[in-house]
Amino acid sequence: MPEFYPSIGEAIGAAMQHNIRLAHGGEASGSDTPLQVRHLPHPSADPYSVPGMIARLTETATPHEVAGIIEEFNGALVGALPQLTELVAAAADWTRARLTFEDPHHNPAFETWTRLAAATRLLRDVQEELEVAEEMVAACPAEFSDPKYRDEVPALRTRELLSDVIADTKPPAAQNPEADRQRAARASSPQAATQRATPSAGATSEPPATAPPPRSPRTR
């Protein structure tokens, strides 16, 4: 199973570790851990991963496409945000099992639980905000506004993904990001699902190789 770099810092650290091991004849000084090969797939390889959804959520996306991406991210069954919320809640429950109140002046376990519990509540608040935003996206115009209005509010995306800065990770079949975005949007639309369920007599029964699997239905 391939491993992934979650951040640019870890990728740089792994590259430095690799160079050190090469300098020592394949072994890093003071470490007996074997070097693990890591793989960074291009976002187009999985349109429903978080990098894939970020790549699809461009300024040219339609309101319908944006609402669908928010739904995929915030879906109660397989959404990335609910899974992250459960992960933080699990960490809080781990700390809860180690709580003691014998020393009122020193209780690091309780302080840790307090922060993790607060983070869990904030993530659940974010889920609720995204549910409202998903319904409101439909009222947004599909056309671009005058650029002068964009200066009134700040841009919020500040962190680059590795796929944004490493050019050679793009596979040959994904040279056109706009075409990939449109393909993913068509495959996730209700019309595409209907066409897949009731193919014409002359159509083949196999779906296109480039179309991603349909997303799971959302449960509120």
Secondary structure, DSSP 8 states (H G I E B T S, - for coil): --B--SSHHHHHHHHHHHHHHHHTTS--TT-------B----GGG-TTSHHHHHHH--TT--HHHHHHHHHHHH-TTT-HHHHHHHHHHHHHHHHHTT---S-TT--HHHHHHHHHHHHHHHHHHHHHHHHHHHHHGGGS-SS---GGGGGGS--------HHHH-GGGS-GGG--HHHHHHHHHHHTSHHHHHHHHS--TTS-SS--TTS---------
